[in-house]
Amino acid sequence: MCQLKIPKIWRKALIVAIPKPEKPLGDPKSYRPISLLCAPFKILKRLIYGSVEPITDPCLPQEQTGLRHGRSAIDQVTLLTTKLRIAFQLKSLELCLSTSQQPTTLYGIPASSANCCDFHMMMEMVGNHSFTLTTGNSKRSRLRHLKNSVPQGSVLAPLLSNIYISDLPTTVSRKYAYVDDLAIMHADGDWQAVEGVLSKDMGIPPDLEVEAQCYKNGVSNLALQQQGS
C-alpha cells in the first residue's frame, strides 16, 4: 500500500450466475450475475470513495442528478413540470428532445484539491481485474481479464461514471441529465425559433431540420426532415 499498489488477489472476483425464476436454464439470458468481490478491497474502495467524492461532486454539472447523494430523477421531473407550467402561463411554445449522451473524455479533476495518493490509488483500481464464472455448482470457467473497468458492484462505479460523462455540451436549451440520458428543452413564442435552437443544440446537419407538427388535440410531434421539403 505504501507503493500505491494493489495485491493481485484483491483484483479477482467470482461471478455467480443465479437462474431467474421460470426461465429456461439453457439460455444465458435466464441468469442474473452477482459479483463477489474481495472484502478488504471493498473496504479500501469505500475509504477512497469517502475521501474523493466530496471533492469531485461539486465539479460535476448541476444538470446531472443521477447517481449522486441527495439527487434523483424526481428533481428533474419537478424542474421540468415547473418549466412547462410557466411556459403555459406565458403562452409560449415549448419542445423537449431526449438524446443519449456520448462520453468523450475523462473529466479532469485538479489533484491539488485533495490528497494525491487518493487519486493515484483510485486510478490504480481501474483496470487489470480478473474473474471466473460459476452457476453455483463446483465447475468454474477459466480466468478472464478486464483491462479497463471496475467490477460489478464496485462502490466507485457510479462516481467514475459521472466523472466520465461530465463534459456536457454547452447549449442554449436547458439541459436535464440523469446518468447517461440527456434531455434538452427550449421555450419560445415561435415554432421556428424553437426548432432552430433545438437543431443547433442537437448538432443536426445543415441539410436537416427539426420540424414540429401540432395537432388540434394539443399533441405535438417532432421529426427530422430535409430543409425546404
C-alpha positions as CSV (number, residue, x, y, z in Angstrom):
1,M,0.0,0.0,0.0
2,C,2.9,2.4,0.7
3,Q,3.8,2.0,-3.0
4,L,0.2,2.6,-4.1
5,K,0.0,-0.9,-5.5
6,I,-2.9,-3.3,-5.0
7,P,-2.4,-7.1,-4.5
8,K,-3.4,-9.2,-7.5
9,I,-5.5,-11.4,-5.3
10,W,-7.7,-8.4,-4.5
11,R,-8.4,-7.9,-8.2
12,K,-10.0,-11.3,-8.7
13,A,-13.8,-11.7,-8.5
14,L,-16.1,-14.6,-8.5
15,I,-19.3,-14.1,-10.6
16,V,-22.2,-16.4,-9.6
17,A,-24.9,-16.8,-12.2
18,I,-28.2,-17.1,-10.4
19,P,-31.1,-18.5,-12.5
20,K,-34.2,-16.4,-12.9
21,P,-37.5,-18.0,-11.8
22,E,-39.3,-19.9,-14.5
23,K,-36.7,-19.3,-17.2
24,P,-35.0,-21.9,-19.4
25,L,-31.7,-22.9,-17.9
26,G,-30.2,-23.4,-21.4
27,D,-30.5,-19.7,-22.2
28,P,-27.7,-17.4,-20.9
29,K,-30.2,-14.5,-20.6
30,S,-32.0,-16.6,-17.9
31,Y,-29.3,-15.9,-15.4
32,R,-28.6,-12.9,-13.2
33,P,-24.9,-12.4,-12.5
34,I,-23.8,-11.5,-8.9
35,S,-20.1,-10.4,-8.5
36,L,-18.5,-11.5,-5.2
37,L,-15.5,-9.2,-4.5
38,C,-12.6,-9.3,-2.1
39,A,-13.8,-7.9,1.2
40,P,-10.5,-5.9,2.0
41,F,-10.7,-4.4,-1.5
42,K,-14.3,-3.3,-0.9
43,I,-13.3,-1.6,2.3
44,L,-10.4,0.2,0.7
45,K,-12.7,1.4,-2.1
46,R,-15.2,2.7,0.4
47,L,-12.4,4.7,2.2
48,I,-11.2,6.1,-1.1
49,Y,-14.7,7.0,-2.2
50,G,-15.4,8.8,1.1
51,S,-12.3,10.9,0.5
52,V,-12.7,11.7,-3.2
53,E,-16.5,12.1,-3.6
54,P,-16.9,15.3,-1.6
55,I,-14.2,16.9,-3.9
56,T,-15.4,15.6,-7.3
57,D,-19.2,16.1,-6.8
58,P,-19.1,19.9,-6.8
59,C,-17.1,19.7,-10.1
60,L,-20.0,17.7,-11.8
61,P,-22.6,19.6,-13.9
62,Q,-25.6,20.8,-11.9
63,E,-27.8,19.4,-14.6
64,Q,-26.7,15.9,-13.6
65,T,-28.9,14.3,-11.0
66,G,-28.1,10.6,-11.5
67,L,-26.0,8.5,-9.1
68,R,-25.5,11.5,-6.7
69,H,-26.2,11.9,-3.0
70,G,-29.3,13.9,-2.4
71,R,-30.3,14.0,-6.1
72,S,-32.7,11.8,-8.0
73,A,-34.9,11.7,-11.1
74,I,-37.7,13.4,-9.1
75,D,-35.6,16.6,-9.1
76,Q,-35.7,16.6,-12.9
77,V,-39.4,15.8,-13.1
78,T,-40.1,18.7,-10.7
79,L,-38.0,21.1,-12.7
80,L,-39.5,20.0,-16.0
81,T,-43.1,20.3,-14.9
82,T,-42.4,23.7,-13.3
83,K,-40.9,24.9,-16.5
84,L,-43.8,23.6,-18.5
85,R,-46.3,25.3,-16.2
86,I,-44.5,28.6,-16.5
87,A,-44.4,28.2,-20.3
88,F,-48.1,27.7,-20.5
89,Q,-48.8,30.7,-18.3
90,L,-46.6,32.8,-20.6
91,K,-48.4,31.2,-23.6
92,S,-45.0,30.2,-25.1
93,L,-44.3,27.1,-27.1
94,E,-42.0,24.5,-25.6
95,L,-40.4,21.4,-27.1
96,C,-38.2,18.8,-25.4
97,L,-35.9,16.4,-27.1
98,S,-34.3,13.4,-25.5
99,T,-31.0,12.0,-26.6
100,S,-28.2,9.7,-25.3
101,Q,-25.1,11.5,-24.1
102,Q,-22.0,10.1,-25.6
103,P,-18.9,10.2,-23.3
104,T,-15.9,11.7,-24.9
105,T,-13.1,12.1,-22.4
106,L,-12.2,11.8,-18.8
107,Y,-13.1,14.8,-16.8
108,G,-10.0,16.5,-15.3
109,I,-10.2,16.8,-11.5
110,P,-7.4,19.0,-10.0
111,A,-5.3,16.7,-7.8
112,S,-4.1,19.7,-5.8
113,S,-7.6,20.0,-4.2
114,A,-7.2,16.6,-2.4
115,N,-4.7,14.0,-1.3
116,C,-2.9,13.0,-4.5
117,C,-2.5,9.5,-3.1
118,D,-6.3,9.0,-3.1
119,F,-6.4,9.8,-6.9
120,H,-3.5,7.6,-7.7
121,M,-5.0,4.8,-5.7
122,M,-8.4,5.3,-7.4
123,M,-6.7,5.1,-10.9
124,E,-4.9,2.0,-9.7
125,M,-8.2,0.4,-9.0
126,V,-9.4,0.9,-12.6
127,G,-8.4,-2.0,-14.8
128,N,-6.4,-5.1,-14.6
129,H,-9.2,-7.1,-13.0
130,S,-10.0,-10.8,-13.5
131,F,-12.9,-13.0,-12.8
132,T,-14.3,-16.6,-13.0
133,L,-17.9,-17.6,-13.6
134,T,-19.9,-20.3,-11.9
135,T,-23.5,-21.3,-11.9
136,G,-23.5,-22.5,-8.3
137,N,-22.0,-26.0,-8.9
138,S,-18.4,-27.0,-8.5
139,K,-17.5,-26.0,-12.0
140,R,-15.9,-22.7,-12.9
141,S,-15.0,-21.0,-16.1
142,R,-11.4,-20.2,-17.0
143,L,-10.0,-17.0,-15.7
144,R,-10.9,-13.9,-17.7
145,H,-9.3,-10.5,-17.7
146,L,-10.7,-7.0,-17.8
147,K,-8.2,-4.3,-18.8
148,N,-10.1,-1.1,-18.3
149,S,-13.1,-1.3,-15.9
150,V,-14.2,-1.8,-12.3
151,P,-16.0,-5.0,-11.2
152,Q,-19.8,-5.2,-11.0
153,G,-20.9,-3.8,-7.6
154,S,-17.9,-1.6,-7.1
155,V,-18.7,1.5,-5.0
156,L,-16.6,3.6,-7.3
157,A,-18.6,2.7,-10.4
158,P,-21.3,5.4,-10.1
159,L,-18.7,8.1,-9.2
160,L,-16.4,7.2,-12.1
161,S,-19.4,7.0,-14.5
162,N,-20.4,10.6,-13.6
163,I,-16.9,11.8,-14.0
164,Y,-16.5,10.1,-17.4
165,I,-19.7,11.7,-18.8
166,S,-19.5,15.0,-17.1
167,D,-18.4,17.0,-20.2
168,L,-21.9,18.1,-21.1
169,P,-22.1,20.2,-24.2
170,T,-22.9,23.9,-24.0
171,T,-26.5,24.5,-25.2
172,V,-28.9,27.4,-25.5
173,S,-31.7,24.9,-24.4
174,R,-32.0,23.9,-20.8
175,K,-30.5,20.5,-20.0
176,Y,-31.9,17.7,-17.9
177,A,-29.5,14.9,-17.3
178,Y,-29.9,11.6,-15.5
179,V,-26.8,9.3,-15.7
180,D,-26.2,8.9,-19.5
181,D,-29.7,10.2,-20.6
182,L,-29.8,13.8,-21.6
183,A,-32.9,15.9,-22.5
184,I,-32.8,19.4,-23.7
185,M,-35.8,21.8,-23.7
186,H,-36.4,25.3,-25.1
187,A,-39.4,27.6,-24.9
188,D,-40.3,30.4,-27.2
189,G,-43.4,32.1,-28.7
190,D,-42.5,31.0,-32.3
191,W,-42.2,27.4,-33.6
192,Q,-39.4,28.2,-36.0
193,A,-37.3,29.8,-33.2
194,V,-37.8,26.6,-31.1
195,E,-36.9,24.4,-34.0
196,G,-33.8,26.4,-34.8
197,V,-32.4,26.3,-31.3
198,L,-33.0,22.6,-30.9
199,S,-31.5,21.8,-34.3
200,K,-28.4,23.8,-33.4
201,D,-28.1,22.3,-29.9
202,M,-28.5,18.8,-31.2
203,G,-25.8,19.3,-33.9
204,I,-28.2,18.4,-36.7
205,P,-26.6,18.7,-40.2
206,P,-27.4,21.8,-42.1
207,D,-29.5,19.9,-44.7
208,L,-31.8,18.7,-42.0
209,E,-34.1,20.5,-39.5
210,V,-36.4,19.6,-36.6
211,E,-40.0,20.0,-37.7
212,A,-42.8,20.4,-35.1
213,Q,-46.1,19.0,-36.2
214,C,-49.0,20.2,-34.0
215,Y,-52.5,18.8,-33.9
216,K,-55.8,20.1,-32.7
217,N,-55.9,18.0,-29.6
218,G,-52.7,19.7,-28.4
219,V,-50.3,16.8,-29.1
220,S,-47.2,17.8,-31.0
221,N,-44.8,15.5,-32.9
222,L,-41.1,16.1,-33.7
223,A,-39.4,14.8,-36.8
224,L,-36.2,15.3,-38.8
225,Q,-36.7,16.3,-42.4
226,Q,-34.8,17.8,-45.3
227,Q,-34.9,21.6,-45.3
228,G,-37.4,23.1,-47.7
229,S,-39.3,19.8,-48.2
